[in-house]
Amino acid sequence: MILVTRINGSQMWLNALLIETVEESPDTYITLVNGKRIIVLEKAAEVISLVKEYNKDIGIHAATIKVQQQMEESS
């Protein structure tokens, strides 16, 4: 889970695995896989950084890198 701040200033924990897209226009919109959109105060780069850190913490990042390496080796 990552901690983000809603537009009204309240904080919420968001399941980073459910994030489909993050966009800035100029507000930052997080779209979840179920289609729900959340506007947050953090910049898009900050949200992406939080997601990357979360993925490293739970081991997804390492697993993704390993799969990519195996695919490259088999090519």
N, C-alpha and C positions, 0 to 999 in steps of 0.2 A: 504494500500500500504506500502511496505517496501523499504527502500533506500539501494541499492547495488551498488558496483563499478565494472564496466566491466574490463576486462583484460587490456584494453588500458588506464585505469585510469578515464574514464568518468563515472559519476554517473547516475543512472536511478532509477525511481520509478517503482516497480514491483508489480502487483496485487498478493498478497500472496494466494488468493483463487484459483489461476490457477496453483499453484505449485503441481506437481505430485511426483517428487523425488528430493533429494539433495544428491550428492555423491562427494567424494573427491578421486582423483586418479592421481597425487597429486593436480592438480588444482581442484577447486570446480565447479561442473557442476550442474546447476538447469535445470531440465526438466519440461516443462509445459504440461498441459493436452492435448494441441494440437500437442505435439511432438517436439516443438521448444526447442532447448538447448541453454543455456546461460552460459558462463564461467565468473565467478566473482572472485575478489580478496579475499573476505571474506572466512573464513573457514566454513565448513559445520555446525559445532556446532553453530557458530555465526548466520548463516542464519536461522537455526532451532529456535534459541532463538528469533530472530526478528519475525518469523512467529507466535510463541507461544504468544509473547507479543501483536502482532496485533490481534490475535484471542481473547485474553482477552479484548482488547480495544473495539472490536465490539460486544462482548458478545457471540461469538461462543463457547468459552471454557466453560463458565458456562452452556450453553445449552447442550453441550456434556456430561458434568459431571452429570447433572440432568437426562438425558436419561439413562445413565449407572446405576445410582442409582435406577431408577424406574425399570429397567430390572432386577436388582439384587433382589429387593424387591418382584417382581412377581414370581421369581424362587423358 
